[in-house]
Amino acid sequence: MCTTCCPNTPCISRPTSVVSTPVLLPTPPRNPAPPRTEMKRVKVSWNGTKLVVPCGIGSDRVSRLLNDITHRFQKHAGDLDQANYFVELRTSDGYLLDKSDTIESVVENGDEIEVIDYKAWIENFKKNAELEIWGRIDRQDFVDDVNKYVGIFALGVHGCFSSTAYSHTSLGNESAKFKVYDSETLSLTKPGVLDEIHGDDTSQTWYCSAHWDLTNSIEIRVKSTSDFRAQIVKVEFRDGIIAPRFKVGAITTSQTSYPAPRTTSYVLPALISEGPALKEDGYTTPIDIKAVEVKSMGESALRLQQIGKPFVEQYWSGYRGAFQRVNVEFRVTNTSEETASVVNIVAEYLDHDGNWAPATVRSGQKASEYWYDIKCAHDTFLPFEPKATSKLSLQFETDIDPTKYKSLDNRIRRIHTSLPDPLHVRFTLIDQHNRTSIITIQAVNGPPNVPTRASYESEFNCSLHHWIQCDDMVSDERLFIPIKHVEEGGERVLEIGLKPMSTTYRVDQNRLRRWAWEAVQKGVEEVWLEDVDWSAEDNNFGLKMACLVALEDQVIYGLKVMMWTQTGKVEECFEVPLELYT
């Protein structure tokens, strides 16, 4: 039986030679294709622009996806620049993506993603008080007249350093991302530029950079178009790592890369002074009435004796004009046995020609040192009891020129310069018998009550850098300018008291740089300042100020002040200390 053909059928004889055909199996392909899966992509929106962005290799970090999104938006969103640089990714329901995670572990296909730009990121830190600015570099750019600065701050949460640059404009603050340190990307093995804004773009008006140094420090440079010299701040590490909790003052080295002036001092223009100056001493000493009795003479029974020194005043009245007054108190004794009545009083003064000129006179009583109760006219009947003594105050008054005044300061209690000094005043009392009693007193101006450098330093307990003054002989007045050093915001500035303008003018490093830059643009060595230009309506009093420029060194080395009065003029310069530039 043949089991090959049929197990139940007897086998039929066959040829002994049989040919066997092999069975061929299919050959597997050399490079098998993986199963096809759908490529991941995310939907990203920012500031009204929406893009679909492929995720690429899912094993890459989220930081790479963030860079791809940034580059794509740069091509499609015209207002995406460093002011809005993307720093974070967030899901549509508000969850942040960690940049160190892989893409496939946190992103699903078709997820909607929001991007957080640098401006919003910074505002969030400010709002939550997680941002601590501990260093700041100011740099004014005079080309666009905008005050810009780099503020260096520590982010305790991320353990890294960054910095911001704000441009103060009328539209608000703009922020630019500027990284000075990142623990993930900083190489400690070789120096180099860490980050920069605008770089070699010479069309920009501002530039800053951060440079890593192998001496364990980061050097930050800030400069502007209006001044090619950079402000440099050097930040040192602690044990090779920047501590995230540095406080204000952690900047260990700061310098300005301005070339030092070629000389430590410059030759200032010579002083120009015209007109006389008020004497501060050497005036005629007034008569000491305690040593020399000033008594009356004449045939009248009334005897007068001066009590105390004369009290002088200048007065201004809208309808009467300007006039000089001299008040004097007397002791009056009636030496007769009958009542003596004064029926008339005459006042005169000795003019410049030596003649007695008439004046107005009134009578009354002295109420206090600075107040005389003068009520009666000179023709009022004044009775004096026999053998009695009483007090009487007389007032002398004459007109003075009202057109030569600036203010009442310093001369309200002085004899006007149009009158003789000393001023001799004569009072004549006429009684009922037409007999007279005559007494002559003398009023003398002492030193004027004007400020001096010594009195100013004593009053305000300060030491002045310079002092400029200009006197007016008509009004016995002094215009003066004190210049002193003060501290403002940690910097030394010059404070200039513009007393005629009743204001204070401060000169700081930034103002000096602006003046120097403007002078260099114009090619002039002396610039009169528009904001320091004052004069009275009649131009009898005035003040101007100019800066003196060393064009080659591009520094302001001095300031010039011009002051003038009715009788004098001063043009004086003083040196600007070089330490104001540091």
Secondary structure, 3 states (H helix, E strand, C coil): CCCCCCCCCCCCCCCCCCCCCCCCCCCCCCCCCCCCCCCCEEEEEECCEEEEEECCCCCCEHHHHHHHHHHHHHHHCCCCCHHHCEEEEEECCCCECCCCCEHHHHCCCCCEEEEEEHHHHHHHHHHCCCEEEEEEEEEEECCCCEEEEEEEEEECCCCEEEEEEEEEECCEEEEEEECCCCCCCCCCCCCEEEEEECCCCCCCCEEEEEEEECCCEEEEEEEECCEEEEEEEEEECECCECCCCCCCCCCCEEEECCCCCCCCCCCCCCCEEECCCCCCCCCCCCCCCCCCCCECECCCCEEEEEEEEEEEEEEEECCCEEEEEEEEEEEEEECCCCCEEEEEEEEEEECCCCCEEEEEEEEEEEEECCEEEEEEECCCCEEECCCCEEEEEEEEEEEECCCCCCCCCCCCCCCCCCCCCCEEEEEEEEECCCCEEEEEEEECCCCCCCCCHHHHHHHHCCCCCEEEEEEECCCCEEEEEEEEEEEECCEEEEEEEEHHHCEEEEECHHHHHHHHHHHHHHCCCEEEEEEEEEECCCCCCEEEEEEEEECCCCEEEEEEEEEECCCCEEEEEEECCHHHHC
